[in-house]
Amino acid sequence: MLEQLLIFTRGGLILWSCKELGNALKGSPIDTLIRSCLLEERSGAASYNYDAPGASYSLKWIFHNDLGLVFVAVYQRILHLLYVDDLLAAVKREFSQVYDPTRTVYRDFDEVFKQLKIEAEARAEELKKSNSNPVVVNGNRKQTVTWKGDGSDGKKNGGGGGGGLKNDGDGKNGIKSESDRDRFVVANGNNNNGSNLKSNGGNGNVSVNGNGNGKDNDSLNNGAFDVNRLQKKVRNKGGNGKKTDSGVTKAEPKKLVKKNRVWDEKPKETKLDFTDHVDVDRDADVDRKVDYLAKEQGESMMDKDEVFSSDSEDEEEEGDDAGKNSNKPDAKKKGWFSSMFQSIAGKANLEKSDLEPALKALKDRLMTKNVAEEIAEKLCESVAASLEGKKLASFTRISSTVQTAMEEALVRILTPRRSIDILRDVHAAKEQRKPYVVVFVGVNGVGKSTNLAKVAYWLQQHNVNVMMAACDTFRSGAVEQLRTHARRLQIPIFEKGYEKDPAVVAKEAIQEASRNGSDVVLVDTAGRMQDNEPLMRALSKLIYLNNPDLVLFVGEALVGNDAVDQLSKFNQKLADLASSPTPRLIDGILLTKFDTIDDKVGAALSMVYISGAPVMFVGCGQSYTDLKKLNVKSIVKTLLK
């Protein structure tokens, strides 16, 4: 049973809701949908699941982008209603005809909705009955298989006779289809001219021996790997070397010259300990420590404003597309005319087919910048949902419209939903006479201890008393590593050695910080893979027992698809293994090794998108000063460059 159907504007004004349903929703599924899905650029998803005490809802929605309207249906997840999509499309069609921006009440729409709901339910029942009836192919009973198409061309659907695919053409007694995701559909019928029909459409391939006037159409398979292009690229690649018989240039390997070793000379004394042992009074005030460290290391880059140039890049999509389509007849002429006509006159309403080429190019561009494929696809779906049905302005290209929409979406994602000001929160905790606790978590080898020291150095420059807690009791050398950082930064460290319970060590460290007047406790934890359940259980216990003010996930900027797996499983494990009904999840992200990736900055987008947590720090070097804020505009420009 349908629980609720709601129509509201993108500004949040509710225009109409179905009073006849009269069901009081448990929790706030609509508000959660807006916060977690529509505002987070996840509107391209098929549905959204909402769990509340005593109820589980599924929500589906559809947009009217030209009018700025949102249509949302809510129903019990267990019911699997088949007519919801059809009903939403019908409601959108009818309501858009009576919509007036000056009106806020549409009580006369109740009767229209009743009729639309009855018709949608009837169509769903008919579809269910028709799907249960088998069809006979060559004397064998087979289930009905459906296929979408326009039925206008025998090359695609064999619409001229009785044994081929039937779409919307004139074919009879054929195979019907409404799914363009079938991998292979094979049907044997009568063939008037003995020709084969091959078509690559949607996400699958179709091969039909039917009586359409089809021809072999292998040229449609543009997604295949072209070996000739690869050989040509290798052949044209420059460099020193010799040509082989095949014409491919082969580079000559460089000869390695071994240096002679002189055995009679005494070896030079090498410095093994690079730690600067400087005697600084540990009881001296914070100002003396900060002045000394500032002279030695310099000012942290966190407090420097990065200069960003907003010069726009020249778009090269038109030239690339023209080069790709140069082998097709009249492709350049057609592309120039259609784009010129649309840019001058404007297009009535943008359709999904108009957006697909530009979105495909954007998706490929995002993936080359190390954005996870899943995230890039969801972003493109969300942008398509926000633009479909919109009127294209005059003198505007579709590619530039899509690029602008994607840029706005990326800025919304990377901009934090809530402001996390650590310095402000530290002073607030100090007024309450309790230390501010930050826990650093992450997988192995990403640089948690090193970047913890960078954060400690930045806090010291703001006259904050910092204490480190060595809670990595698992990895050999972890305590010694943190002890070295503490000695160089002249800050206290709390340690209990190895093979201890890290949750208990962290709790004792917080108690010690309360006694000695430390403002901040930075808790170092062991690196652990997201699939290691014993270590994840220990981390969940540490967070539950100590209730830190901030949980920072330390991740590498080098990862691509693995960023999604790491963050989603960390959050999932922290939620599943928590003893509290309201578990603590990851609050912020610290990206390390940002200076090693050039323009491959997509991991930042993937991590923020999958977790909803902001990137608070960016590690960009080897010294204590190499810690930055994330420049959102710079990241967006790099992603779309």
C-alpha positions as CSV (number, residue, x, y, z in Angstrom):
1,M,0.0,0.0,0.0
2,L,1.2,3.5,-0.9
3,E,1.9,5.4,2.3
4,Q,2.4,8.9,1.0
5,L,2.8,10.9,-2.2
6,L,4.2,14.4,-1.9
7,I,4.8,17.3,-4.4
8,F,7.1,20.1,-3.4
9,T,9.4,22.7,-5.0
10,R,13.2,22.6,-4.9
11,G,13.0,25.4,-2.5
12,G,11.1,23.1,0.0
13,L,7.6,24.5,-0.4
14,I,5.0,21.6,-0.2
15,L,2.4,22.1,-2.9
16,W,0.3,19.0,-2.5
17,S,0.1,15.8,-0.5
18,C,-2.3,12.9,-0.7
19,K,-4.8,13.3,2.1
20,E,-6.7,10.2,1.1
21,L,-3.8,7.9,2.1
22,G,-3.9,9.4,5.5
23,N,-1.0,7.3,6.8
24,A,1.2,8.9,9.5
25,L,4.8,8.2,8.6
26,K,7.1,7.0,11.3
27,G,10.3,9.0,11.6
28,S,11.1,11.6,8.9
29,P,11.8,9.8,5.6
30,I,11.2,12.9,3.4
31,D,13.6,15.0,5.4
32,T,16.2,12.3,5.4
33,L,15.8,11.8,1.7
34,I,16.5,15.5,1.0
35,R,19.5,15.7,3.3
36,S,21.1,12.4,2.5
37,C,20.2,11.9,-1.2
38,L,19.0,15.0,-3.0
39,L,21.4,17.5,-1.5
40,E,24.3,15.0,-1.7
41,E,24.1,14.5,-5.5
42,R,22.6,11.0,-5.2
43,S,19.4,11.9,-7.0
44,G,20.3,9.6,-9.9
45,A,19.6,6.5,-7.7
46,A,16.6,4.4,-8.4
47,S,15.2,4.5,-4.8
48,Y,16.2,5.2,-1.2
49,N,15.6,3.0,1.8
50,Y,14.7,4.5,5.1
51,D,14.6,2.5,8.4
52,A,12.7,3.8,11.4
53,P,11.7,2.0,14.6
54,G,8.8,-0.2,13.7
55,A,8.8,0.6,9.9
56,S,11.0,0.3,6.8
57,Y,10.2,2.5,3.9
58,S,11.2,2.7,0.3
59,L,11.1,6.1,-1.4
60,K,11.0,6.9,-5.1
61,W,11.1,10.3,-6.8
62,I,11.0,12.1,-10.1
63,F,11.9,15.6,-11.1
64,H,10.3,18.2,-13.3
65,N,13.5,20.3,-13.8
66,D,11.9,22.9,-16.0
67,L,9.4,23.8,-13.3
68,G,11.6,23.0,-10.4
69,L,9.3,20.4,-8.9
70,V,10.0,17.1,-7.0
71,F,7.5,14.2,-6.8
72,V,8.1,11.7,-4.0
73,A,6.3,8.4,-3.2
74,V,6.7,6.5,0.1
75,Y,5.6,2.9,0.6
76,Q,6.4,0.0,2.8
77,R,9.6,-1.7,1.6
78,I,8.2,-5.2,2.0
79,L,5.4,-4.6,-0.5
80,H,7.5,-4.1,-3.7
81,L,4.8,-2.0,-5.5
82,L,5.1,-2.3,-9.2
83,Y,3.0,0.7,-10.2
84,V,4.9,3.4,-8.4
85,D,7.1,4.5,-11.3
86,D,4.2,4.6,-13.6
87,L,2.1,6.5,-11.1
88,L,4.8,9.1,-10.5
89,A,5.2,9.7,-14.2
90,A,1.4,10.2,-14.6
91,V,1.2,12.5,-11.6
92,K,4.1,14.6,-13.0
93,R,2.4,14.8,-16.4
94,E,-0.9,15.9,-15.1
95,F,0.3,18.2,-12.3
96,S,2.6,20.1,-14.7
97,Q,-0.4,21.0,-16.8
98,V,-2.2,22.7,-13.8
99,Y,0.9,24.1,-12.0
100,D,0.9,27.8,-11.4
101,P,3.9,29.4,-9.6
102,T,1.5,31.8,-7.9
103,R,-0.6,29.0,-6.4
104,T,0.3,27.2,-3.2
105,V,-2.9,25.0,-2.7
106,Y,-4.0,22.3,-5.2
107,R,-6.9,20.6,-3.4
108,D,-8.6,20.0,-6.8
109,F,-5.8,17.6,-7.7
110,D,-7.2,15.0,-5.3
111,E,-9.7,13.5,-7.7
112,V,-7.2,13.5,-10.5
113,F,-4.8,11.5,-8.3
114,K,-7.4,8.9,-7.4
115,Q,-8.1,8.2,-11.1
116,L,-4.4,8.1,-11.9
117,K,-3.8,5.6,-9.1
118,I,-6.6,3.3,-10.3
119,E,-5.3,3.4,-13.8
120,A,-1.7,2.7,-12.7
121,E,-2.8,-0.2,-10.6
122,A,-4.8,-1.7,-13.5
123,R,-1.8,-1.4,-15.8
124,A,0.4,-3.1,-13.3
125,E,-2.1,-6.0,-13.0
126,E,-2.2,-6.4,-16.8
127,L,1.5,-6.4,-17.1
128,K,1.8,-9.1,-14.4
129,K,-0.7,-11.3,-16.2
130,S,1.0,-10.8,-19.6
131,N,4.4,-11.7,-18.1
132,S,3.1,-14.9,-16.8
133,N,1.8,-16.1,-20.2
134,P,4.5,-18.1,-22.2
135,V,5.1,-17.8,-25.9
136,V,5.7,-20.6,-28.4
137,V,9.0,-20.4,-30.4
138,N,9.6,-23.3,-32.8
139,G,7.2,-25.5,-30.9
140,N,8.9,-24.9,-27.5
141,R,7.2,-23.0,-24.7
142,K,9.4,-20.1,-23.6
143,Q,8.8,-17.2,-21.3
144,T,8.2,-13.8,-22.8
145,V,11.3,-11.7,-23.4
146,T,11.0,-8.0,-24.0
147,W,13.1,-5.5,-25.9
148,K,12.8,-1.7,-26.3
149,G,13.1,0.0,-29.6
150,D,11.3,2.3,-32.0
151,G,10.3,-0.3,-34.6
152,S,11.1,2.1,-37.4
153,D,14.1,0.4,-39.0
154,G,14.4,-3.2,-40.0
155,K,18.2,-3.1,-39.3
156,K,17.5,-2.7,-35.6
157,N,14.4,-4.6,-34.9
158,G,13.2,-6.6,-37.9
159,G,9.8,-4.8,-37.9
160,G,8.8,-6.0,-41.3
161,G,7.5,-9.5,-40.6
162,G,6.2,-12.1,-38.2
163,G,9.2,-13.8,-36.6
164,G,11.5,-11.0,-35.6
165,L,11.7,-8.6,-32.7
166,K,8.7,-6.5,-32.1
167,N,9.1,-3.1,-30.6
168,D,6.7,-0.4,-31.7
169,G,6.8,-1.3,-35.3
170,D,4.6,-3.5,-37.5
171,G,6.0,-6.9,-36.6
172,K,3.5,-9.5,-35.4
173,N,3.7,-12.7,-33.3
174,G,7.3,-11.7,-32.3
175,I,9.2,-11.3,-29.1
176,K,8.3,-8.3,-27.1
177,S,10.7,-6.6,-24.8
178,E,10.8,-3.7,-22.4
179,S,14.3,-4.3,-21.0
180,D,17.4,-3.0,-22.7
181,R,19.7,-4.7,-20.3
182,D,19.4,-8.3,-21.7
183,R,22.8,-9.6,-22.6
184,F,21.7,-11.9,-25.4
185,V,18.2,-12.5,-27.0
186,V,18.0,-15.2,-29.6
187,A,14.9,-16.0,-31.5
188,N,14.3,-18.2,-34.5
189,G,11.6,-17.2,-37.0
190,N,11.1,-16.9,-40.7
191,N,13.7,-15.0,-42.6
192,N,12.7,-13.5,-45.9
193,N,16.2,-12.7,-47.2
194,G,18.4,-14.9,-45.1
195,S,20.3,-12.0,-43.6
196,N,21.4,-11.7,-40.0
197,L,20.5,-8.9,-37.7
198,K,23.1,-7.7,-35.2
199,S,22.6,-4.7,-32.9
200,N,24.4,-3.5,-29.9
201,G,22.0,-1.4,-27.9
202,G,21.7,-0.5,-24.3
203,N,24.0,-2.7,-22.3
204,G,23.7,-5.9,-24.3
205,N,23.9,-7.5,-27.7
206,V,21.1,-8.9,-29.8
207,S,21.3,-11.5,-32.5
208,V,18.1,-12.4,-34.3
209,N,17.4,-14.5,-37.3
210,G,14.1,-13.0,-38.1
211,N,12.3,-11.7,-41.1
212,G,13.4,-8.1,-40.8
213,N,15.2,-6.6,-43.7
214,G,18.4,-6.3,-41.6
215,K,22.0,-6.2,-42.5
216,D,25.2,-7.0,-40.7
217,N,25.9,-3.9,-38.6
218,D,29.1,-4.6,-36.8
219,S,30.1,-1.0,-37.1
220,L,27.8,-0.2,-34.2
221,N,30.2,-1.8,-31.7
222,N,32.2,1.3,-30.9
223,G,33.1,0.0,-27.5
224,A,35.4,-2.8,-28.7
225,F,39.2,-2.6,-28.2
226,D,40.9,-1.6,-31.5
227,V,44.3,-3.3,-31.7
228,N,45.2,-1.4,-34.8
229,R,45.0,1.9,-32.9
230,L,47.3,0.5,-30.2
231,Q,49.9,-0.7,-32.8
232,K,49.7,2.7,-34.6
233,K,50.3,4.5,-31.3
234,V,53.4,2.3,-30.5
235,R,54.6,2.7,-34.1
236,N,54.4,6.5,-33.9
237,K,56.0,6.7,-30.5
238,G,59.3,8.5,-30.6
239,G,62.6,7.7,-28.9
240,N,66.0,6.3,-29.5
241,G,66.1,2.7,-30.6
242,K,66.2,0.3,-33.5
243,K,63.4,-0.6,-35.8
244,T,62.3,-4.2,-35.9
245,D,61.0,-6.0,-38.9
246,S,57.5,-5.1,-38.0
247,G,58.3,-1.4,-38.0
248,V,57.9,-1.0,-34.3
249,T,60.7,1.1,-32.6
250,K,62.3,-0.7,-29.8
251,A,64.3,1.3,-27.3
252,E,67.8,0.2,-26.4
253,P,68.4,-0.5,-22.7
254,K,70.8,1.8,-21.0
255,K,74.0,0.1,-19.9
256,L,74.7,0.3,-16.2
257,V,78.3,1.1,-15.3
258,K,79.3,-0.3,-11.9
259,K,81.5,2.0,-9.9
260,N,84.8,0.7,-8.6
261,R,85.1,0.3,-4.9
262,V,88.4,1.3,-3.2
263,W,89.1,-1.0,-0.3
264,D,92.1,0.7,1.2
265,E,90.4,3.9,2.1
266,K,88.7,4.3,5.5
267,P,84.9,4.5,5.2
268,K,83.4,7.9,6.0
269,E,81.6,8.3,9.2
270,T,77.8,8.2,8.5
271,K,75.3,9.8,10.7
272,L,72.7,7.2,11.7
273,D,70.6,9.2,14.1
274,F,69.2,12.3,12.4
275,T,67.2,13.4,15.5
276,D,68.3,16.8,16.7
277,H,69.1,16.3,20.4
278,V,68.4,19.8,21.7
279,D,68.1,20.3,25.4
280,V,65.0,22.3,25.9
281,D,63.4,22.7,29.4
282,R,60.3,20.6,29.4
283,D,58.8,22.8,32.1
284,A,59.3,26.0,30.0
285,D,56.1,27.7,28.9
286,V,54.4,27.0,25.6
287,D,55.5,30.3,24.1
288,R,59.2,29.3,24.3
289,K,58.5,25.9,22.7
290,V,56.5,27.5,19.9
291,D,59.2,30.1,19.2
292,Y,61.9,27.5,19.1
293,L,60.0,25.1,16.8
294,A,58.9,27.9,14.5
295,K,62.5,29.0,14.0
296,E,63.5,25.4,13.4
297,Q,60.6,24.2,11.2
298,G,58.8,27.3,10.0
299,E,55.1,28.1,10.0
300,S,52.6,25.4,9.3
301,M,51.0,25.7,5.9
302,M,47.6,25.3,7.5
303,D,47.6,29.0,8.4
304,K,48.6,30.1,4.9
305,D,46.0,31.1,2.3
306,E,46.6,29.3,-1.0
307,V,46.5,31.5,-4.0
308,F,44.0,30.1,-6.6
309,S,43.8,31.2,-10.2
310,S,40.2,31.0,-11.5
311,D,41.2,31.3,-15.2
312,S,38.9,29.0,-17.2
313,E,40.4,26.3,-19.3
314,D,39.6,26.1,-23.0
315,E,37.2,23.3,-23.9
316,E,38.5,20.7,-26.3
317,E,35.5,18.4,-26.5
318,E,34.3,19.7,-29.8
319,G,37.7,19.1,-31.5
320,D,38.0,15.6,-30.0
321,D,34.5,14.6,-31.1
322,A,35.1,15.9,-34.6
323,G,38.3,13.8,-34.8
324,K,36.6,10.7,-33.5
325,N,33.7,11.1,-36.0
326,S,35.8,12.1,-39.0
327,N,35.5,8.6,-40.5
328,K,31.7,8.8,-40.6
329,P,30.0,10.5,-43.6
330,D,28.7,14.0,-42.9
331,A,29.4,13.5,-39.1
332,K,31.3,16.8,-38.9
333,K,28.7,18.7,-40.9
334,K,25.8,17.3,-38.9
335,G,27.5,17.9,-35.6
336,W,28.3,21.5,-36.5
337,F,24.9,22.3,-37.8
338,S,23.0,20.7,-34.9
339,S,25.2,22.3,-32.2
340,M,25.0,25.7,-34.0
341,F,21.2,25.5,-34.3
342,Q,20.8,24.5,-30.7
343,S,23.1,27.1,-29.4
344,I,21.3,29.9,-31.3
345,A,17.7,28.8,-31.0
346,G,17.9,26.8,-27.8
347,K,16.4,23.4,-27.3
348,A,12.8,22.9,-26.2
349,N,13.6,20.4,-23.5
350,L,16.8,18.5,-22.8
351,E,16.4,14.7,-23.2
352,K,18.6,12.0,-21.7
353,S,19.9,11.1,-25.2
354,D,21.1,14.7,-25.6
355,L,23.0,14.5,-22.4
356,E,24.6,11.1,-22.8
357,P,27.6,12.1,-25.0
358,A,28.7,14.9,-22.7
359,L,28.1,12.8,-19.6
360,K,30.1,9.9,-21.0
361,A,33.0,12.3,-21.7
362,L,32.8,13.7,-18.2
363,K,32.7,10.3,-16.6
364,D,35.8,9.2,-18.5
365,R,37.5,12.4,-17.4
366,L,36.7,11.9,-13.8
367,M,37.9,8.3,-13.9
368,T,41.3,9.4,-15.4
369,K,41.6,11.7,-12.3
370,N,41.3,8.7,-10.0
371,V,37.7,9.0,-9.1
372,A,36.2,5.6,-8.4
373,E,34.1,4.3,-11.3
374,E,31.0,3.8,-9.1
375,I,31.2,7.4,-7.8
376,A,31.7,8.9,-11.3
377,E,28.7,6.9,-12.6
378,K,26.4,8.0,-9.8
379,L,27.5,11.7,-10.2
380,C,26.7,11.6,-13.9
381,E,23.3,10.0,-13.2
382,S,22.5,12.7,-10.6
383,V,23.5,15.5,-13.1
384,A,21.4,13.9,-15.8
385,A,18.4,13.7,-13.4
386,S,18.9,17.4,-12.6
387,L,19.0,18.5,-16.2
388,E,16.6,16.2,-18.0
389,G,13.5,18.2,-19.1
390,K,15.2,21.6,-18.6
391,K,15.1,24.1,-21.4
392,L,18.5,24.9,-23.0
393,A,19.2,28.6,-23.0
394,S,20.0,30.4,-26.3
395,F,23.7,30.5,-27.4
396,T,24.5,27.7,-25.0
397,R,26.0,24.3,-25.8
398,I,24.9,21.1,-24.2
399,S,28.5,20.3,-23.2
400,S,28.9,23.6,-21.4
401,T,25.6,23.2,-19.6
402,V,26.5,19.7,-18.4
403,Q,30.0,20.9,-17.3
404,T,28.5,23.8,-15.3
405,A,26.0,21.4,-13.6
406,M,28.8,19.0,-12.8
407,E,30.9,21.8,-11.4
408,E,28.1,22.9,-9.1
409,A,27.5,19.4,-8.0
410,L,31.2,18.8,-7.1
411,V,31.4,22.1,-5.1
412,R,28.3,21.0,-3.1
413,I,29.8,17.6,-2.4
414,L,33.3,18.8,-1.3
415,T,32.0,21.7,0.8
416,P,31.4,20.5,4.3
417,R,27.8,20.1,5.4
418,R,28.8,21.3,8.9
419,S,31.7,23.4,10.0
420,I,34.3,21.7,12.1
421,D,36.6,24.2,13.6
422,I,39.1,22.3,15.8
423,L,40.6,25.4,17.5
424,R,37.1,26.7,18.4
425,D,36.1,23.3,19.8
426,V,39.4,23.0,21.7
427,H,38.7,26.3,23.5
428,A,35.1,25.2,24.2
429,A,36.3,22.0,25.8
430,K,39.0,23.9,27.8
431,E,36.3,26.0,29.3
432,Q,34.6,22.8,30.4
433,R,37.9,21.7,31.9
434,K,38.2,18.5,29.8
435,P,40.7,17.6,27.1
436,Y,39.7,17.6,23.4
437,V,40.3,14.0,22.1
438,V,41.1,13.2,18.5
439,V,41.5,9.6,17.3
440,F,43.4,8.8,14.2
441,V,42.3,5.7,12.3
442,G,43.1,4.1,8.9
443,V,44.6,1.2,7.0
444,N,48.2,0.2,7.2
445,G,51.0,2.4,6.0
446,V,49.1,5.6,5.1
447,G,51.0,7.8,7.5
448,K,48.9,8.1,10.6
449,S,51.7,8.7,13.1
450,T,53.6,11.2,10.9
451,N,50.5,13.3,10.2
452,L,49.4,13.1,13.8
453,A,52.7,14.9,14.6
454,K,52.0,17.5,11.9
455,V,48.6,18.2,13.5
456,A,50.3,18.4,16.9
457,Y,52.8,20.9,15.5
458,W,50.0,23.1,14.0
459,L,48.1,23.1,17.4
460,Q,51.3,24.1,19.2
461,Q,51.6,27.1,17.0
462,H,48.2,28.2,18.3
463,N,49.4,27.9,21.9
464,V,47.5,24.7,22.6
465,N,49.0,22.1,25.1
466,V,49.1,18.8,23.3
467,M,49.7,15.3,24.5
468,M,50.2,12.1,22.4
469,A,48.7,8.7,23.3
470,A,50.6,5.7,21.9
471,C,47.7,3.3,21.4
472,D,49.3,1.4,18.6
473,T,50.2,-1.6,20.8
474,F,50.2,-4.0,17.8
475,R,52.9,-2.9,15.3
476,S,56.5,-3.2,16.3
477,G,58.3,0.1,16.5
478,A,55.1,2.2,16.7
479,V,55.7,3.4,20.2
480,E,59.3,4.3,19.4
481,Q,58.2,6.2,16.3
482,L,55.7,8.3,18.2
483,R,58.2,8.8,21.0
484,T,60.7,10.3,18.5
485,H,58.1,12.8,17.3
486,A,57.2,13.7,20.8
487,R,60.9,14.4,21.7
488,R,61.4,16.6,18.6
489,L,58.2,18.5,19.3
490,Q,58.9,18.7,23.0
491,I,55.4,17.5,24.0
492,P,54.5,14.8,26.5
493,I,53.6,11.3,25.4
494,F,51.5,8.6,27.3
495,E,52.6,5.1,26.6
496,K,52.2,1.6,28.1
497,G,54.3,-0.4,25.7
498,Y,53.0,-3.3,23.6
499,E,50.4,-6.0,23.8
500,K,48.0,-3.8,25.9
501,D,44.4,-3.1,25.3
502,P,44.4,0.1,23.3
503,A,41.0,1.2,24.6
504,V,42.3,1.1,28.2
505,V,45.5,2.9,27.2
506,A,43.5,5.7,25.6
507,K,41.3,6.0,28.6
508,E,44.2,6.3,31.0
509,A,45.8,8.9,28.6
510,I,42.7,11.0,28.8
511,Q,42.7,10.8,32.6
512,E,46.4,11.8,32.6
513,A,45.7,14.8,30.3
514,S,43.0,16.0,32.7
515,R,45.5,15.9,35.6
516,N,48.4,17.6,33.9
517,G,46.3,20.3,32.1
518,S,46.7,19.2,28.5
519,D,44.2,20.8,26.1
520,V,44.3,18.1,23.4
521,V,44.9,14.4,23.3
522,L,46.0,12.9,20.0
523,V,45.4,9.2,20.0
524,D,47.5,7.1,17.6
525,T,45.9,3.7,16.7
526,A,47.2,0.7,14.8
527,G,46.7,0.5,11.1
528,R,44.2,-2.2,10.1
529,M,42.6,-3.4,6.9
530,Q,38.9,-2.9,6.6
531,D,38.2,-6.6,6.5
532,N,40.2,-7.5,9.7
533,E,37.3,-8.0,12.1
534,P,39.3,-8.5,15.3
535,L,41.2,-5.2,14.9
536,M,38.0,-3.5,13.8
537,R,36.3,-4.7,16.9
538,A,39.1,-3.4,19.0
539,L,38.8,0.0,17.3
540,S,35.1,0.1,17.9
541,K,35.6,-0.6,21.5
542,L,38.2,2.2,21.8
543,I,35.8,4.7,20.3
544,Y,32.8,3.5,22.3
545,L,34.7,3.5,25.6
546,N,36.4,6.9,25.2
547,N,33.8,8.8,23.1
548,P,36.3,11.1,21.4
549,D,35.4,14.5,20.1
550,L,36.7,13.8,16.6
551,V,37.4,10.6,14.7
552,L,39.8,11.3,11.8
553,F,40.2,8.8,9.0
554,V,43.7,8.9,7.5
555,G,43.7,7.8,3.9
556,E,46.1,8.0,1.0
557,A,45.5,10.3,-2.0
558,L,46.9,7.6,-4.2
559,V,44.0,5.2,-3.9
560,G,41.2,5.1,-6.5
561,N,38.4,2.5,-6.3
562,D,39.8,1.2,-3.0
563,A,38.9,4.5,-1.2
564,V,35.2,3.6,-1.5
565,D,35.8,0.1,-0.1
566,Q,37.9,1.4,2.8
567,L,35.6,4.2,4.0
568,S,32.3,2.3,3.6
569,K,33.6,-0.7,5.4
570,F,35.2,1.3,8.2
571,N,31.9,3.1,8.8
572,Q,29.9,-0.2,8.4
573,K,32.1,-2.0,11.0
574,L,32.0,0.9,13.4
575,A,28.2,0.8,13.2
576,D,27.8,-3.0,13.3
577,L,30.2,-3.6,16.2
578,A,29.2,-0.6,18.3
579,S,27.5,-1.3,21.7
580,S,25.5,1.9,21.5
581,P,22.3,2.3,19.4
582,T,23.8,5.6,18.1
583,P,27.3,4.6,17.0
584,R,30.1,7.0,16.3
585,L,31.2,7.0,12.7
586,I,34.0,8.9,10.9
587,D,33.8,12.6,11.4
588,G,36.6,13.9,9.1
589,I,39.3,12.8,6.6
590,L,43.0,13.5,6.5
591,L,44.5,12.9,3.1
592,T,48.1,12.0,3.0
593,K,50.8,11.9,0.2
594,F,48.9,14.7,-1.7
595,D,52.2,15.9,-3.2
596,T,52.7,12.7,-5.1
597,I,49.6,12.5,-7.2
598,D,49.9,15.4,-9.7
599,D,46.4,15.9,-11.0
600,K,45.0,12.6,-9.8
601,V,42.9,14.2,-7.0
602,G,39.9,12.0,-7.4
603,A,40.4,10.1,-4.1
604,A,39.2,13.2,-2.2
605,L,35.9,13.3,-4.1
606,S,35.4,9.5,-3.7
607,M,36.0,9.6,0.1
608,V,33.8,12.6,0.7
609,Y,31.0,11.3,-1.4
610,I,30.9,7.8,0.2
611,S,31.2,9.0,3.8
612,G,29.7,12.5,3.8
613,A,32.7,13.5,6.0
614,P,34.8,16.6,5.0
615,V,38.5,16.6,4.2
616,M,39.9,18.6,7.1
617,F,43.7,18.2,6.5
618,V,45.9,17.5,3.5
619,G,49.4,16.1,4.0
620,C,51.7,17.3,1.3
621,G,55.3,16.7,2.3
622,Q,57.8,15.2,4.8
623,S,58.2,18.0,7.4
624,Y,56.0,19.1,10.2
625,T,54.9,22.2,8.3
626,D,53.5,20.3,5.3
627,L,49.9,20.2,6.3
628,K,47.2,22.1,4.3
629,K,43.5,22.8,4.0
630,L,41.6,21.4,1.1
631,N,41.1,24.0,-1.6
632,V,37.7,23.0,-3.0
633,K,37.8,25.3,-6.1
634,S,41.3,24.0,-7.0
635,I,40.1,20.4,-6.7
636,V,37.0,21.0,-8.8
637,K,39.0,22.8,-11.5
638,T,41.6,19.9,-11.6
639,L,38.9,17.3,-11.8
640,L,37.2,19.0,-14.8
641,K,40.4,20.1,-16.6
